[in-house]
Amino acid sequence: MSELIHTCYRVLDLERSAEFYAKLGFEELRRMPIGDEAINLFMGLPDDGARLELTFNIGRTEPTRRTPISYAVFCLKKKKH
């Protein structure tokens, strides 16, 4: 059994991206500035927690290919008797 913890997208326009995901039903949960380098915006569907992280790197004008995705994987082992 596995579960998506969250996924991160690096965006060039934070407000436009937030508006797009809001139209899909995501709600803004919190913004976290990272010094003067970036702003992380966490969004989630109602009652589901922060599943989406939008990262805006200040000063970046070109997209980056690095996009982390986090999963939780549960190992269910049958007990030996």
C-alpha positions in Angstrom: 0.0 0.0 0.0 1.4 3.5 -0.8 0.1 7.0 -0.5 1.1 10.3 -2.2 2.5 12.6 0.5 2.8 15.6 -1.8 4.2 16.8 -5.1 6.2 19.9 -5.8 6.1 22.0 -8.9 8.5 24.8 -9.6 6.5 27.7 -11.1 7.5 31.0 -12.8 4.3 32.8 -11.8 3.1 31.9 -8.3 -0.1 33.9 -8.3 -1.2 32.6 -11.7 -0.4 29.0 -10.6 -2.3 29.4 -7.3 -5.4 30.7 -9.2 -5.2 27.7 -11.6 -5.1 25.2 -8.8 -7.8 27.0 -6.8 -10.1 26.6 -9.9 -9.5 22.8 -9.6 -10.6 22.9 -5.9 -7.3 23.3 -4.1 -7.2 25.7 -1.1 -4.2 27.7 -0.1 -2.9 26.4 3.3 0.2 28.4 3.9 3.1 30.3 2.3 6.6 29.8 3.5 9.4 32.2 2.3 12.8 30.7 2.0 15.0 33.7 2.7 15.3 35.9 -0.4 15.6 32.9 -2.7 12.1 31.3 -3.0 8.5 31.1 -1.7 6.8 27.8 -1.1 3.0 27.8 -1.4 1.3 24.7 0.0 -2.2 23.8 -1.2 -4.6 21.0 -0.7 -8.1 19.7 -1.4 -10.6 20.2 1.4 -9.9 17.9 4.4 -6.9 16.3 2.7 -3.9 18.3 3.9 -1.0 19.9 1.9 -0.6 17.6 -1.2 0.6 20.3 -3.5 3.7 22.5 -3.1 4.3 25.3 -5.6 7.8 26.7 -5.4 8.6 30.1 -6.9 12.3 30.7 -7.2 12.8 34.5 -7.1 14.6 35.8 -10.2 14.2 32.6 -12.3 12.9 33.2 -15.8 13.4 29.7 -17.2 11.7 26.4 -16.1 13.7 23.8 -14.3 13.3 20.0 -14.7 13.7 19.1 -11.1 10.3 18.3 -9.6 10.2 16.1 -6.4 7.3 13.8 -5.7 7.0 12.2 -2.2 5.3 8.9 -1.5 4.8 6.9 1.7 5.1 3.2 1.2 3.8 0.8 3.8 5.1 -2.7 4.2 2.5 -5.1 5.3 4.1 -8.5 6.3 2.1 -11.5 7.3 3.2 -12.7 10.7 4.7 -16.2 10.8 3.1 -18.4 13.6 
